[in-house]
Amino acid sequence: MSYETQLFPFRFHRLGPNRHVAVSESGDFIYLSQTELAQLIDAPSTLPPERLAELKSKFIVGDPRSRATSRLLASRIAQKKETVLSGPSLHAIIPTLHCEHTCTYCQVSRSLTDQGYALSPAQLDQISQTVFESPSETLTIEFQGGDPLLRFDLVRYAIEKIAEHNRSAHRNLRFIVSSTLHQLTAEMCEFFKHYPVYLSTSIDGPASLHNRQRQLRSQDAYERTVEGIELARRTLGQDAVSALMTTTRDTLEQPEAVVDEYVKLGFSDIIIRPLSHYGFARRNLKRVGYTPAEYLDFYQKAFERVLYWNRQGVTIREGSAALAFNKMLSPFDAGYVDMQSPTGAGLAALVYNYDGYVYPSDESRMLAETGDRSLRLGAIGESLQRLLSGKVARQLVSASLTRYVPGCRECAFSTYCGPDPVEMQGEYGTVNAPVYWTNHCQQQMGIYDFLFRQLDIEDNWLKDLAYKWAQPVR
């Protein structure tokens, strides 16, 4: 019996001499041999019926007599885009740029002796108004810096103001404070417990590595951060504190030690994160930087170490892989800003900076610190509609549509990813630089290639783990 077929748009990526992965517009994928791929392109009806049925379930082929598959495909695509098109849900507030650290990869911070570099209560009032202009039902308010706990007075004021506003707005609020935790006190923890507020900090690896990268005159940054973690856990609960690391050249030789440190400290998540080439960090790239290939080698070793611990019964999730698996395996997108098309910068996230201006992402405000203010959306106090309809916002959207960006429109992974126009601006002075020149593109392509190869291994335990990680964290 013949099976009429209509070929839907898809892209494919070569994994080996006789192995490809084909990805549909919905993000569903299937592994194909060279012969099967040629048949699919040239004469799909000649494929075995059971294979055609599988391809139909992946939205790669459909029945030309029915419109149901096309409608379902459109629905799946819309579902994937919901998080980036439903209004800014992440609102990052920079109450101060002051910090007591002098990190080797510092992006933006100021000495405690520098004057200014802080928001005013009046500006926080304006930010509170703008936050609730977003139609998003869930609003995450994250305080970054500098170190925001150095101005806990401003953090407290903003949280109380936003919480008060929400009594009539009825949104789902989530507060996060990103800090070294060195200034954390029991009094602060009691305040955070009331709202509640989650804490995020940095652990770059074992004490020797952390203290070398996140420098204090007293050389005890690691020890003081661990004290803060322990205080927060005692007061707020084990899961109230998360941590992330930044990979530098010194880190490349210690993938297992970095993962082991997170296990030792009792974290259930670790995000293997590359160096950001923004702000002041660019000045030290010769000392702390590395190539995308070197990062990917480090990432794969760290990922394997995470798998090792899970096989030992220790639950720990690698965040970058979890985000990728979410794109690959779940119909519900987690909404990570840096892997969207159109870009989540501005559409899904806004940054209210101490300098009185609003930026589309953390990285764009870092560019402003080194003189490139081209990505300012507007001033604090301007309406959300004005911020998101201006020239800069339109340029970012236009530059991040994978369907029209050379290099992205042909890439099998473009369904899961998107160009980073902010990185292009920082590296090349334009949001329309060739996408394949960027570290973002090379690193993401390498990670997806690696993870698709992992899933192609006949290992049901790993596949079950991948599906578990793929579920968005709420």
N, C-alpha and C positions, 0 to 999 in steps of 0.2 A: 504494500500500500504506500503510495507516495505521500510525502509530507511537504505541503507548500510552505515556503519560507520567505520571510522578508528580513534582510540583513539590517540590523540596527547599527548606529555608530558605535565603534569600540576602538580601543588602541591596544597594542601588544608590546611586550618587553621580552627580550631574549635572555633566558637564564642559562642556557647551555647549547651545545651543538644540535640537540634534538628536543629542546624543551623551551617553551614559551609560556608566559602568562598573559591572558587576554582580559582586559578590564572594560566593563560596559559603562555607560553614562551614569548608571545608578551606583557604581562602585562595586558591584558584584564581579567576581572573577572566576576564571577556570584555567587549568593548566592544559596545554595542548602540545602535541608533537608537531614536528615540522610538516608532516603529511597532513595532519588534521587542520593545521592553520591554513595550508594551501587550499584544501578542500573548502574550508569555511569561506574563504575569500572568493574563490573561483566558482564553486558549485556546491553550496551548502546543502542542497537537497540530497546529495550523494552520501552524506554522512549517515551512520547507523541511526535508526529511530531513537534509541535510548540516549545517544549522544546529542541529538537534536533537542530532545526533551530537556536535557540538562542545560543546553545553551539557551533554550527558551526561558528556563527558570532564572537564568542569569541576565536576562534582558539583552542578549546578544543577537538572537533571532526571534521572530514572531510570526504569527499567522497573518498574511495580508488580507484575509477575509474578515478579520476581527479587529475592532478598535480597542478592545478591552486591555490588551497588553500595553498599547501606547498610552492609554490613560493611566494605567497603573505605574508605568515608567515615569510619567510626568509627576505623579503623586510622590513617588520615591525621591525624585530629584528635589522637589519642593521641600520634602521633609528634611533632607540633608542640609538645605540652605536656610532652614527656619531660624537657627541660632544666630546667623550673621545678618539676617534681614528683619529681625523683630525688634530692633532698637538697641542702643548701647546697654549692655548688662553689666559690664565691668567698668567701674569708675575709680581710677587711681588718684589719690590725693597726696601731694608732696608737701607736707606741712613745713618741713625744713630740709635744708641741704647739709646741715651740720653733721659731722661724724668724727669720732675720735680715732678711727682707723686710717692707715695709709696703705691701702691694698695695692699689690703689684698690678692688678688688672682693674683698678678703679675706673669707673665710667663717669660718675658725677658725685662729688662730695666737696665739702668745705671744712676747713679747720674750725674748731670750737671758738677760736679767737676772732674769726672773721665776723664782721657786723652784717646784720640783715639776713638775707637768705631764708626768710620765713613768711608764711601766709599770715594774714590778719584775721581776727574774728569776723570782720565785715565781709571779707572774701569767702570765708567758710559759709556764711549765711547765703551768699550768692550761689555757691557750689551746691548747697543743699536744695535750692530751688531748681537748678538745672538738672540735677540727678533725677528728680521726679517728673521731668518733662519727657523722659524716655518712656515709651510704651511697654517696655519689657516688664513682665510680671515678676521676674527675679532680678534683684539688684545686688551685686557684690561691690562693697566699698572697701578698697584696699589702701592702706596707708604705707607709703614708701618714702625713701629719702635719698641721701643721708640716712640718718637713723631717727625715725619718728618718735621714739621714746625719749629722745632728748628734749622734745617739746610735747610731753604728755598732756600738758594743759590744752594744747590745740587739738590733739587727738580726742581727748575727753569732750571738749566743746563740740567738735564736729559730730561725734557719735551721738551725743545727747540731742543735738539739733536735728539730725537726720531721723533718729528714732521718734522724736516728737512729731516731725512732719509725717511720719509713716502711720501715725494713729488715725489719720484721715485718708491716707493714700492706700493703705492695706496691701503693700507689696511684700514679697518674700525677701527679707533683708539678710545679707551675710556680711559680717565685718571681718577683715583680716588686717593684722599689723605685721609688717615685715621688718625685722629688727635683729640686731646682734644679740639682743636680750640682756646685754650687760647692765642696762639701767632698770631692768624689771624688778619690781618690788611686790611684796604681798598685797599692798594696798591696790596697786594696779591690777593684780590678778583678780581681786574681789570685784573691781569695777568691770573687768572683762567678763567675768562669770555671769554678771547680771544681764548682759545684753543678748546673746553671748558674742565673744570675739575670739577668733582663731588666730594663732600666732604662726609666723613663718620665719625661719632663720636660715643661716648658711653653715654647713659643715662641709669643708672641702676634702676631708679625709682624716687620716690619723693626726694626732696633735702636732707632730713635727712639720707635716705638710701644711696643715691649716695655719699654724703660727707663722710659717714662712711666707704664705700668700696674704694672709689677713693680718697685717702687722700692727702691733702696738709697741710702744716704748717698753712696756713691762713684759712683752713676749709671752703673754698668757691669754691670748684671745680665745683659744680653744677651751681652756679650763673655765673661763668666765661664761662662755656661751653654754657649756654643758651645765653649769650651775643654774643658768637661767632656764634651760630646758627642764631640769629636775624640779625647780620651783613651780613652773607652769603646770607640769604634769601632776604634782601633788595637789594643786589648787583647782585646776581646770579639767583634769582628766588626761589619760594616756594619749588620746588622739587629738588633743587640743593644739599640739605643736607639730608642724611639718618642717622639713629641711630640704635644701637643695645645694648642689655643688656646682662649681665652675671649673672647667677643665683648662689647665694651662700646660705649658711644656713640661713643667715639673711633674704634673699629674700623669702624663702619658706612660711613665714607667711603673705606675702603681694601680692598675685597674682592680686587681683583686683586693688590695689593701683598702681602697676607697669603699668598695661594697662591704667588705668585712666590718668596717667602722660603723656603717649604718646598721648592720645586724647587731653589733655590739651595743649600740646605743638604743636598740629597741624600736627602730623605725620600721614601719610596714611599707614604706615607699622610698624610692630613690630616683631622682631624675638625673640622668647622665646628660649634662648640659655643656654645650660648647662655649668657648670664649666669645663675648660680644665685641665686635670691632667698632665700638662707638666711644664718643666722649674722650676722656683722658686715657682710656685703655689703649687707644691707637698709638700713643707715644711709646708704649712699652712692647709693641708687637714683636720687635726683634728678639726681645728677651723671653716673652711668655707665649708667643704665637706658634702656630704649626700649620701644616697643610691639611686640607680636607681628608686626604688619604690617611694621614697620621691619626686624625681624630677618629675616623671610621675603624681603624685597626684597634684603637683604644676602646671604642664603643663596643665592638664585638666581643672583646675579652671581658669587659665589665658585664655585658649581657649574659655571657656564659656563666660568669660567677653568680649572678642573680639566679639563674636556672639551677646551679649547683645547690644553693641554699634551699630553694624550693623543693628540690628532690630530697633534701635532708629533713623536710617537714617544717622549715622556717618560712613563714609567709612574708614575702617581700616582693613588691611590684616595681618594675622599671618603668618610669613615667613616660619616656619618649616612645618606647615600644607600645605602651598601653594606648597612647594617643593614636599611633599608627594603626594598631589593631582595631581601635574604635572606628576609624575610617574604613578599614577593610572588611570588618566582620559585623558591624552593628548598623541597623537602619537609623539609629538615633545619634546625631552628631554631638560630640562633647563641647563643640564651640570654641576650640582653642584658637586664639586670635591669629597666630602666625601661620596657620595652615588652612587658609580660606581663600576662596575666589567667589565674589570680590573680597578684597582684603578685609580682615576684621578691624584693622587700624582705623578708628573713627566710627565705622559702622557698628562694631560690637564693643569697642573700648574707647574710653576717653581718659586723658591724663590732665589733671588740674595742677599746674606747677606753681611753685613758690613765687615765680617771677610775674605772676598775674595773667598768664596766658594758658590756653587750652591746646593740647597736642593730641594727635591721633594714637600715639603709642609711647611707651617708655623710651624706646630707642630714638624717637624723633625729638623728645625733649633733651636727650643726651647730645644730639647734634647741635641743638641750640647752645649748649654750654661751651662748645668749641667754635661758635660763631655762625653756624648755618641755621638761620631761623626761618628758612623757606617753608617749613612744614607746620607752622603755627596755623591752627584753625581759626583762632580769634581770641578775644580777651575773656577772662572770667567775668561772668555777669551777662554776656550775650546769650540770647535764646538758643536752645538746642537746634531749632530749625535753621537758624542763621549759621551756626557752627557747621552743620552737616550739609548745607547747600552752597557753601562758598567754593571758590576756585580750587583751593588745596584739596578739599574733600573729593571734588569731582575728578581731579587729576589722579588721586590715589585709586579710586574705583576704576577708572579707565585703564590705568597701568597694570591692574591686577586681574583682569578678565582673561582666564586661560585660553578661552576660545579664540582670542585675537593676538595673544603674545607668542611670537616666534620662539620655538623651543618648548613652550608649554603645550601648545595646541597639538603637538605630535607626541607628547610624552604620555606613556601608559599610566603614570602616577598622578596626572593632573587632576583626576577626579578627587584625589585625596589631599591635594596640596594647593599651592598658589604662589605666584611670585611675591617677593618682598620688596615693594617699591621704596620703603624707607631705607633698607640696606643699600639699594641701588643709588639713592640720593646721597647717602653717606660715603659710599665707595667711589662713585663716578660722577656725582654732581647732577644727576638727572634721575627721575623716577622711571625712565624708559630705557635704561641700559640693557644690553643682552642678558637675559635671565641666567644663562648657563655660565656666565662669568662669576656669579655670586657664590659665596660660601653656603648660603641658605640652600640654593638649588643643588649643589654638589653633595652636600651632607644629606639632604632629604632623599635624593635619588639613591645614594649609597645605602641608607638605612632601609628604604623600601625594598631594594634589591636583596639585601641581606635577610629581611624578615620573610619575604616571599620564598626564598630558598629554605628558610627554617620550616615554614608551613608545608613545604613540598616533601619534607622528610616524613616517612611513615612512622610517626610518633604520636599516638593518640593522647598521651599525657601532655605533651607540649601543646597540641591543638586545644585540648580542654582548658589549659592554662591561658592560652591566647584569647579564647572566648570569654573567660572570666575577666581578664584584664580589659577587654573591649567594652565592658559595660560602663557607661558614664558614671562618674562619682557625683552624687547629689549632695 
